[in-house]
């Protein structure tokens, strides 16, 4: 896919507009997963604008985002980085054979107390 | 008062306490919760991607049934509430989503169009806005005196504030007001609306532990004796992933205790 098409695709799926970012950094300041991410929320916004989407698709950050919506809540420009990270993640997952978590992986991660909600949400976030 | 009620999957299995105490307490308050017939899993996470239609259908089916019953829909699990409330917002405000969902449901199930006109509220909103915390206080037979309780909101009840419309997302009060109404003492601590890690416990246990240790440490240092939550996944993370866990309860358990129906 052409770079400009990829930018358009990510923007379309996210429902946001990364071009509105004024680079205040509040998103990364608010992010509880900042330390675990290689690329941070503000970088997702900037790198999508620069067309560096393949790099983001291969990053750890798309799996470590907690979807806690702190960045989205605190974004003064309604860029809503959580939506952009999600768009990169789903575009990655929609490719053939790209599931990050497989049903066979689940039994080893269960314990007696883990709620159904954890498994369902993990499968939704890490597989298609 | 009569409401449609959506318990959700986890409340039918690992989080039975949240559900059972919620139902008992509602009964004690003179509220009828009518469980929706044949409800389906909400999907546990809100589909952020604007082009996802199938993952919104179960929420729309639940909302349509509540509308048919002419009742406000009450949810109890934070995650179910988050998903159903936001999908309802999509059906009200996003033309593309509304048209695609309705086209699918009409073609496949002959369903009437749904345009987001059902009302969905969380159990806590039912207590605050329909019962009233003053009325609740007057019905308490066993006030939980001397208990220093930290409200753990987490993420899903509050954010995004403009969509969830439950409380101030940065400085919420609904759970603290609830704690006062049942006769206990709310203890404020900074991390009460910070993420517990959620589903990351399945992907990266260490990350979940780091989140939870920060939260429980902050709560303990602020004088919290026990935490309350409305979310089964927060409950699990706070209990299982903390090095030094604090006691964690579903808010409905304390409500049932205060109302003398536990």
Interface residues (C-beta under 8 A of the other chain):
Chain A: X12 X13 X14 X15 X32 X33 X35 X36 X63 X64 X66 X67 X68 X69 X70 X72 X73 X82 X83 X86 X87 X90 X101 X106 X109 X111 X113 X114 X115 X116 X117 X118 X119 X120 X121 X122 X124 X125 X126
Chain B: X8 X9 X10 X13 X14 X15 X41 X43 X44 X45 X46 X48 X49 X50 X51 X52 X55 X77 X79 X155 X159 X160 X161 X169 X170 X194 X195 X197 X198 X199 X200 X201 X202 X203 X204 X207 X210 X211 X232 X233 X235 X236 X239 X240
